[in-house]
């Protein structure tokens, strides 16, 4: 039976007086001391609030942060709206590690045959998920037993842990068939000005109906806590018809052609280097010298690059707390920027987009919809004929249901929800070397999500070919830390079982 319900929004924490805090912060700008909220008058609330907000002095509304608990919100909404910009913090229930036992998903306001088609598609997908989880368990167990060097004398408790890990790996892959309508729960924190912006932009993206409901509840909760925060300042949501995105054509058959042309440019890669400064190494070297007031005679390009990138000379690279943006030296890496064309599944990109300092122009799915099934197949499924047959059947079923919903007159916004996590997304992504270095360090680890790992390996190979003095210092934590600090691997008990540091990047990932 399918479970659905309206979104549940709980305000977990907030400042005692968020609006008065903003006014006090504004007054502090013109005071030799810090103004307290107890000093704020009604006149100041009326005048300073409007003046600062309407004039665009919005940093005063950024001091207040609101921590929400969100339940019964879809993965599609989170990807399309909540995580589509940089200014938030989230901790979300993981489909990689939490088994999805009962079907729980967003159901749009549709009725009759359309509702029956929609609900049947969700339930079928959950059945396929259960099938794949069972089919893949033996494969993942066999791989892990080899990686963990299981012997007849292996401790029974260790065997049980390996068995649990194998189950997690199996559901991590099986989740590709789960619809993007699937519910998730999360702790989500935003500043006051970001909440105002979310309210203003609720009609953007692929999930305006759900966004209006969730953001509306978030605003209601804050209003209940402090009515002044929205009653004194703020703007109403932009009407959907007034959004610039609304003026673009969206032919039903356009997505298939776009997908084929984009994939042809990738030429078999997950990620293709589209643009990079030819003199990136010289730019970084100049930036390092600028920090320390040196010229090329005093510090060569080779030495400057070694000082900033080599973990044996730059100990910041060994720090598990990413302090790069706080380091005068490492900020020199800001000035080399790389642009990539890439393709990932919806589920992989939901993790990739959390690297918020590496922004992307992600697709509006309503504009890039394909009539034919368009999906990513994980390697574990591709290697198991029975699992692959179930998987391909699940993909056909999902697209058949989506196309049938459209034939029944269901808005594309709602029909898209039945598509699977495997749905392919194509986009342009870019970042500074500073941001990408952090991402590549985390995502070339063998424990990283498979697709993001493969894309990252594509990226560092191309960057290394273009800029070898930069590329030689890129790798996962165990490679960066090897011979310099203990332990090499930062994953603890989750060590992948492969001594990657001995043969990177040639080491082979099997799971």
MOBEL-V730531 format. One record per backbone hydrogen bond with DSSP energy under -0.5 kcal/mol. CO is the residue of the C=O (numbers start at 0). NH is the residue of the N-H. E is the energy in kcal/mol with one decimal. If there is no record, write none. Layout:
BEGIN
co: [CO;CO]
nh: [NH;NH]
e: [E;E]
END
This chain:
BEGIN
co: [2;6;7;9;9;12;14;16;17;18;19;20;21;22;23;24;25;26;27;32;35;36;40;41;42;43;43;44;45;46;47;48;49;50;51;52;55;56;57;58;60;60;63;65;65;66;66;67;67;68;69;70;72;73;74;75;76;76;77;80;85;88;90;93;96;98;102;103;107;110;110;111;112;113;114;115;116;117;118;119;120;121;122;123;124;125;126;127;128;129;130;131;132;133;135;136;137;138;139;140;141;142;143;144;145;150;154;155;156;157;158;159;160;161;162;163;164;165;166;167;168;169;170;172;173;174;175;177;178;179;180;181;183;184;185;185;186;187;188;189;190;191;192;193;194;195;196;198;199;200;206;207;208;209;210;210;211;212;213;214;215;216;217;218;219;220;221;225;226;226;227;227;238;239;242;243;244;250;250;252;253;254;255;256;257;258;259;260;261;262;262;265;269;271;271;274;276;278;279;280;281;282;283;284;285;286;287;288;288;289;294;294;299;300;301;302;303;304;305;308;309;309;312;313;314;315;319;320;322;322;323;325;326;328;329;330;331;332;332;332;334;335;336;337;338;338;339;340;341;343;344;345;346;347;347;348;350;351;353;354;358;359;360;362;363;363;368;373;375;377;378;380;382;383;384;385;386;387;388;389;390;391;392;393;394;395;396;397;398;399;400;401;402;403;404;405;410;410;411;413;414;415;416;418;419;420;420;421;422;424;426;427;428;430;431;432;433;434;435;436;437;438;439;440;441;444;448;449;450;451;452;453;454;455;456;457;458;459;460;461;462;466;466;467;469;470;475;475;476;477;480;480;490;491;497;498;499;502;502;507]
nh: [104;8;70;11;68;66;17;20;21;22;23;24;25;26;27;28;28;29;30;34;38;39;44;45;46;47;48;48;49;50;51;52;53;54;56;55;57;59;60;61;191;192;191;67;189;11;12;69;187;9;185;7;183;77;78;79;80;81;82;83;87;188;186;97;98;100;2;182;109;113;114;115;116;117;118;119;120;121;122;123;124;125;126;127;128;129;130;131;132;133;134;135;136;137;139;140;141;142;143;144;145;146;147;149;148;153;158;159;160;161;162;163;164;165;166;167;168;169;170;171;172;173;174;175;176;177;421;420;181;75;105;74;72;92;69;187;90;67;88;65;194;195;196;197;198;199;200;201;237;203;210;211;212;213;214;215;215;216;217;218;219;220;221;222;223;224;225;228;229;230;231;232;241;242;245;246;247;253;254;256;257;258;259;260;261;262;263;264;265;266;267;268;342;273;340;338;279;282;283;284;285;286;287;288;289;290;291;292;293;292;297;298;303;304;305;306;307;308;309;310;312;313;314;316;317;318;321;322;325;326;326;327;330;331;332;333;334;335;432;433;336;432;276;430;273;274;428;271;426;424;348;349;350;350;351;352;353;354;355;357;429;361;427;364;366;367;254;423;377;381;382;383;384;387;388;389;390;391;392;393;394;395;396;397;398;399;400;401;402;403;404;405;406;407;409;408;413;414;415;416;417;418;180;179;422;345;346;375;345;343;341;360;339;337;435;436;437;438;439;440;441;442;443;476;444;447;452;453;454;455;456;457;458;459;460;461;462;463;464;465;466;469;470;471;472;473;478;479;480;481;483;484;493;494;499;501;502;505;506;509]
e: [-2.3;-0.6;-2.2;-1.0;-3.0;-2.3;-0.6;-2.3;-1.6;-1.9;-2.6;-2.2;-2.1;-2.4;-1.9;-1.0;-0.6;-1.6;-1.8;-0.5;-1.6;-1.4;-2.1;-2.1;-2.6;-1.8;-1.0;-0.6;-0.8;-2.3;-2.7;-2.1;-2.7;-1.5;-2.3;-1.2;-1.7;-0.7;-1.6;-1.5;-0.5;-0.9;-2.5;-0.6;-1.9;-2.6;-1.4;-0.5;-2.7;-2.5;-2.4;-2.5;-2.5;-2.0;-2.6;-2.9;-2.5;-1.3;-2.6;-1.0;-1.5;-2.9;-2.2;-1.5;-0.6;-1.1;-2.9;-2.5;-2.1;-0.9;-0.7;-1.8;-2.7;-2.5;-2.8;-2.2;-1.9;-1.9;-2.4;-2.5;-1.9;-1.8;-1.8;-2.3;-2.2;-1.9;-2.2;-2.8;-2.4;-1.8;-2.4;-2.4;-0.8;-0.6;-2.5;-2.4;-2.3;-2.0;-2.6;-2.6;-1.4;-2.5;-2.8;-2.7;-1.1;-2.2;-2.0;-2.2;-1.9;-2.3;-2.2;-2.2;-2.5;-2.3;-1.8;-1.9;-2.3;-2.1;-2.4;-2.1;-1.4;-2.6;-1.7;-1.6;-1.9;-1.4;-1.9;-2.2;-1.9;-2.3;-2.5;-1.9;-1.4;-2.6;-3.0;-0.5;-1.9;-3.2;-1.7;-3.0;-2.1;-1.9;-2.0;-2.9;-2.2;-2.1;-2.2;-0.9;-2.6;-2.2;-2.9;-2.5;-1.5;-2.7;-2.7;-0.5;-1.6;-1.6;-2.0;-2.8;-2.3;-2.3;-1.9;-2.7;-2.3;-1.5;-3.3;-1.7;-0.9;-2.1;-2.1;-0.5;-1.6;-1.1;-1.4;-1.5;-1.5;-1.4;-0.5;-0.9;-2.1;-2.4;-2.0;-2.2;-2.5;-2.4;-1.8;-1.4;-1.5;-1.5;-0.6;-1.5;-2.1;-0.6;-2.5;-2.6;-1.7;-2.4;-2.5;-2.3;-2.6;-2.2;-2.4;-2.3;-2.2;-1.7;-1.2;-0.6;-2.5;-0.6;-1.0;-1.8;-2.4;-2.7;-2.2;-2.6;-1.6;-2.3;-1.8;-0.5;-1.5;-2.7;-0.7;-1.6;-1.8;-1.4;-0.8;-0.9;-1.5;-0.6;-1.3;-0.6;-1.8;-1.5;-2.2;-1.5;-1.0;-0.9;-0.8;-1.1;-0.6;-2.5;-0.7;-1.8;-2.9;-1.7;-2.8;-3.5;-2.1;-3.2;-2.8;-1.5;-0.6;-1.1;-2.5;-2.8;-1.4;-1.8;-2.1;-2.0;-2.4;-1.2;-0.8;-0.9;-1.9;-1.3;-0.8;-1.9;-0.6;-2.3;-1.7;-1.5;-0.6;-2.9;-2.0;-2.0;-2.6;-2.9;-1.8;-2.2;-2.1;-2.2;-2.5;-2.1;-2.2;-2.4;-2.2;-2.3;-2.7;-2.2;-2.4;-1.8;-2.1;-1.6;-2.6;-1.7;-1.2;-2.2;-2.3;-1.1;-1.5;-1.9;-1.2;-2.7;-2.0;-0.8;-2.0;-2.1;-1.6;-2.0;-2.3;-2.8;-3.5;-2.4;-2.9;-2.5;-1.1;-1.9;-3.4;-1.9;-1.8;-2.8;-1.3;-0.7;-0.7;-1.8;-2.5;-2.6;-2.8;-2.5;-2.5;-2.0;-2.3;-2.7;-1.7;-1.9;-2.5;-2.5;-1.8;-2.0;-3.3;-1.3;-2.7;-1.9;-1.6;-1.8;-1.0;-2.4;-2.8;-0.6;-2.4;-1.8;-2.2;-1.6;-2.5;-2.0;-1.7;-0.5;-2.0;-0.5]
END
